Amino acid sequence: MSSLSPDLSGKVAIVTGASSGFGDRFTRTLAGHGATVVAAARRIDRLEVLAADVDRVHAVRCDVGNDDELAGLVERANDLGSVDIVVNNAGISDAPEKAESQDPASFRHVIDVNLNACFVLASKAAAAMIQAGTCGSIINIASVHGFVGSAPNTQAAYVASKGGLVNLTRELSLQWARYNINVNAIAPGYFATELTEGLLAEGNESGQTWVSRNTPMRRPGELHELDGPLLLLASEAGSYITGHTLAVDGGWLAR
């Protein structure tokens, strides 16, 4: 394959939140370039459909809020060879609500799923890579709202979790660079996924207009536009990139 079509043959990847949206696309993209993929999510029925549709995909039910289940993903990857690539994609959002009236338990839950779970899986995967003496790539899925607020969509927990993930990416990259473990993040702008289905739903002209007006390219992203950034960071094409968060946002952060 050319440098524009990286060969991931022999690599084993973990993708969390693989039952829909970004995670489904990431799984298909990595497997399509030769990787064996441990596809993880809570909705095992969707994962089994994905595994039946795509070669080299292994469906594993996982609640990322459970540390033992995250450890199990690394064990499964090592059973298939060794863990080489981790895509920390699973995420949730708090419902739009003013911070002064938000339930603290809801805030903590979003932080646990979007930030704490990413740390746990990354640390367990890195420990396995270090023990095996292999290089690897850890890719955290952040958001443009890891850099800027989301208001008028008032989602304090989501914004805090993604901002934390951006800086966690920097810190882990520094700690593990000596082991040839690259740690980077992708910060998508607005794409049509389950997290944005209300905002970008057909018939919600105000939501669609708001996204278009605030995106210099005047449209939401399309899932295939994440393929290149993912493959860059997952493959040898990005071997000298670490600690970086790549915005894929149609110019949102350039405003």
Residue pairs with C-beta under 8 A, 6 or more apart in sequence:
1 7
1 33
3 237
5 33
6 33
6 231
6 232
6 234
6 235
6 236
6 237
7 33
7 34
7 235
8 30
8 33
8 34
8 35
8 85
8 231
8 234
8 235
9 34
9 35
10 34
10 81
11 30
11 34
11 35
11 36
11 84
11 85
11 234
12 35
12 36
12 37
12 38
12 77
12 78
12 80
12 81
12 82
12 83
12 84
12 85
13 30
13 35
13 36
13 37
13 38
13 77
13 83
13 84
13 85
13 86
13 87
13 234
14 37
14 38
14 40
14 73
14 74
14 77
14 83
14 85
14 86
14 87
14 121
14 125
15 23
15 26
15 27
15 30
15 37
15 38
15 39
15 40
15 87
15 89
16 23
16 40
16 41
16 62
16 64
16 73
16 87
16 88
16 89
16 90
16 117
16 121
17 23
17 40
17 41
17 64
17 89
17 90
17 91
17 141
18 24
18 26
18 27
18 37
18 39
18 40
18 41
18 47
18 50
18 89
19 39
19 41
19 42
19 43
19 46
19 47
19 50
20 41
20 43
20 46
20 193
20 194
21 191
21 193
21 194
21 195
21 223
22 89
22 141
22 188
22 191
22 193
22 223
22 226
23 39
23 41
23 87
23 89
23 90
24 50
25 223
25 224
25 226
25 227
26 87
26 89
26 226
26 230
27 37
27 39
27 50
27 54
27 57
28 50
28 54
29 226
29 227
29 230
29 231
30 37
30 85
30 87
30 230
30 234
31 37
31 54
31 55
31 56
31 57
32 54
33 231
33 235
34 56
35 56
35 84
35 85
35 234
36 56
36 57
36 58
36 80
36 81
37 54
37 56
37 57
37 58
38 58
38 60
38 73
38 76
38 77
38 80
39 47
39 50
39 51
39 57
39 58
39 59
39 60
40 47
40 60
40 61
40 62
40 64
40 73
40 90
41 47
41 61
41 62
41 90
42 61
42 62
42 63
44 59
44 61
47 59
47 60
47 61
48 59
50 57
50 59
51 57
51 58
51 59
58 76
58 80
60 72
60 73
60 76
62 69
62 70
62 72
62 73
63 69
64 70
64 90
64 113
64 117
64 121
65 112
65 113
65 117
67 120
70 117
70 120
70 121
70 124
71 124
73 121
74 83
74 121
74 124
74 125
74 128
77 83
77 125
77 128
78 128
82 128
82 129
82 132
82 134
83 125
83 128
83 129
83 136
84 129
84 134
84 135
84 136
84 137
85 136
85 137
85 138
85 139
85 234
86 121
86 122
86 125
86 136
86 137
86 138
86 139
87 139
87 141
87 230
87 234
88 117
88 118
88 121
88 122
88 138
88 139
88 140
88 141
88 165
89 141
90 113
90 117
91 113
91 114
91 141
91 161
91 195
92 109
92 110
92 113
92 114
92 158
92 195
93 110
93 155
93 157
93 158
93 195
94 102
94 106
94 107
94 110
94 155
94 156
94 157
94 158
95 106
95 155
96 153
96 154
96 155
97 154
97 155
98 154
99 154
99 156
102 156
102 157
106 157
107 156
107 157
107 160
108 157
109 157
110 157
110 158
110 161
111 157
111 160
111 161
111 164
113 161
114 157
114 158
114 161
114 162
114 165
115 161
115 164
115 165
115 168
118 140
118 165
118 168
119 168
119 172
122 138
122 140
122 172
122 183
125 136
125 138
126 136
126 138
126 172
126 176
126 179
126 181
129 135
129 136
129 179
129 181
130 176
130 179
130 181
135 179
135 180
135 181
135 182
136 180
136 181
136 182
137 181
137 182
137 183
137 184
137 233
137 234
137 235
137 238
138 172
138 181
138 182
138 183
138 184
139 184
139 185
139 186
139 230
139 233
139 234
140 165
140 168
140 169
140 183
140 184
140 185
140 186
141 185
141 186
141 188
142 162
142 165
142 166
142 169
142 185
142 186
142 187
142 245
143 158
143 162
143 187
143 188
144 187
144 188
144 189
144 247
144 249
144 252
144 253
145 155
145 158
145 159
145 162
145 163
146 159
146 162
146 163
146 164
146 165
146 166
146 185
146 187
146 245
147 163
147 166
147 187
147 247
147 253
148 252
148 253
149 159
150 158
150 159
153 199
162 187
165 185
166 185
166 187
166 245
169 183
169 184
169 185
169 243
169 244
169 245
170 243
172 183
173 182
173 183
173 184
173 242
173 243
173 244
174 243
176 183
177 242
177 243
182 233
182 238
182 239
182 241
182 242
183 242
183 243
184 233
184 238
184 241
184 242
184 243
184 244
184 245
184 246
185 244
185 245
185 246
186 226
186 229
186 230
186 233
186 245
186 246
186 248
187 245
187 246
187 247
187 248
187 249
187 253
188 221
188 226
188 248
188 249
189 215
189 220
189 221
189 247
189 248
189 249
189 250
189 252
190 196
190 199
190 200
190 211
190 215
190 220
190 221
190 249
190 250
190 252
191 220
191 221
191 222
191 223
191 226
192 200
192 220
192 223
196 220
198 204
198 207
199 207
199 208
199 210
199 211
200 207
200 208
200 211
200 220
201 207
208 220
211 219
211 220
212 218
212 219
212 220
214 252
214 255
215 249
215 250
215 251
215 252
216 250
216 251
216 252
216 254
216 255
217 250
217 251
218 250
219 250
220 250
221 248
221 249
221 250
225 248
226 248
229 246
229 248
231 237
232 238
232 241
232 246
233 241
233 246
247 253
